[in-house]
Amino acid sequence: MDPMDLFKNLQSLQSQMTGMQDKMKDVSAVGTAGGDMVSIELNGAMEVIKVKILPEIVDPEDVPMLEDLILAAFTDAGTKIKVKLASEMSSLTGGPGFPG
């Protein structure tokens, strides 16, 4: 392969990756726990956009349960956003994406 072609391909990929990083904040996913009693929305940069907790589950005597639900909702949202980003990356690279 011609080194100049390789260089051009790398420049193109770098430009596409920069565009992907900009798009990451536009991708979002909502994770839920406890039958939607707790929900957390994340963007593609793994930033929390919104947290929703139904008032009826707030029990000052059972804070650990609420903490577990928040953790489960965050984990669910993180898993969903990773799937969405892998799909976006796959469409960008034309393949299965990068490991990671």
N, C-alpha and C positions, 0 to 999 in steps of 0.2 A: 504494500500500500504506500502511496506517495505520502511523505511526511507532511506536506502542505494540506493534503486532503484531511489527514488525521487532525491537524491543527484547526482547520476550519470546522470539522465535526465537533471538536472539543469546545470551540468558541460558541457554536450553536447550542450545544448541550448546556453550557454555562449560562447562556442567555435564557434558555427555557427553565433552568433551575431557579434563576432569579425571579422569573415570572411566576413560578410555582410558589415560591416563598411569599410573594405578594398575595397570591390567591388563597393561601392557607387561612388567613383571617376571615375569609368569606365562607369557608366550609365550617359547618357546625353539626353537632350531634347532641341529642338529649339522652342521658342515662337515667334510669329510674330504679327504685327499690321499694319493697314493701307494697307492691300493688299500686304503684304511682303515688304513694304517700310522700315520697321524697324524689325530687328530680333535679338534675344538674345539667346545664347546657355548657358545652365547651366549644371553643373554636379550634381551628386546625393548628394554632400555635400552642394548644393545650392551656389556654387561658379560660378561667371560669367566667362565663357571660351572665349566667343567671342561676340562682338557687331557689327552689320552691319547696316549702315544707308545709303540709296541711296542719292547721292549728290543732286538730283533735289528737294528733300523735305526740304533741309536746307534753311530756310528763316529767316534771322536775324530779320525781322519784326514780325515773328510769332513763337517765341521761346516756348510759352506755348503749341502750337500744337505738337511740336517735343517732349516736355517733356511728354505730354499725350501719345504719341505713344510709347515712351520708357517704360513708366510705364505699358502700356497695353501689350507690348511684354514680359516684365519681368514677369508680372502676368500670362500670357499664358504659358510661359516656366515653371514657378513654379508649375502650375496646372498639366502640363504634366509630370514633374519629380516626383511629388507626386504620380500620378497614376502608373508610372513605378516602383517606390520604393514599393508601396503597393503590386504590383504584385510580386515583388521579395521577399518581406517579407512573403507573403502568401505561396509562393512555399517553403520558408525556414521553416516555422512553420507548414505547412500542413493544414492551415486553413485561415480564413479571415484576419489574421494579428492582430496587436495590435491597440487599439484605438489611435487616435492621430493626 
